[in-house]
Amino acid sequence: MRTAQQLLADSAVIAVVGASRDPGKAAHRVPAQMQRYGWRIIPVNPTVDELFGERAYASLADIPHPVDLVDVFRPARDAVEVVRQAAAIGAPAVWLQLGIVSAEARRIAGDAGMEYVEDRCLIVERAAAGLTRLG
């Protein structure tokens, strides 16, 4: 099992479930910053057509290409279904953002053979490791 920082270093395409168009929310700031450092961010939000210059998708199942990591900005009660959907599309890893913890989601990820991180922030881990995907 890779550490959170190794997982980030090895991931190029991140699907962000619950990505927000509101720049005041972490669900907008975090993916926007990851994109600035070179990660491809695929927003998953059924209420918008585009975010971060990328087409937004209503669900993980609608994304027409593989993703390396599914990042979750949804309440813990919703994370269970998101992890099920991530398993269904064959995502290799799931990351629940800071403050999101779910024993059931953790179990589902483990049963599906997915790597799992919870209660951690992408940008904090990126900064701590000095990671970038820029040339």
C-alpha positions, 0 to 999 in steps of 0.5 A: 500500500502506497502512502498518501504522498506516493499515491499523489505522486503516481496519479496524473488524472484525478476525478473530483466528486463534489467539485464546486464552482464556488471559489470560496469552497475547499471543493473548488480551491483544492482541485484548482490548486492541484490543476495549477501544479499539473494534475488533470482534474475531472470534475464530477458534479451534476449541476455544472457543464464545465469546471477548471476548463474541463468538462464536468460529468454527472457521475463517475460512470459518465467519465469516458476514460480511466482515472488514477484517483477519485477524490471525494468532497461529499459528506461521509454518508455519501462517500459510501456510494461514491466508493462503490461507484469508484470500484465499479469504474475500476478506479485504483484509489479513493481519497476522502478529503479532510474531515471525511471518515467512513468505516464502510467506505474503507471496507468497500474500498478494501474489498475492491482492492482499491487503495484508500486515504481518508481525512487528508487534504490533497493540497496539504499532502502535495505541499508537504512532499513538494510534489508537482506534475509540471515539466 
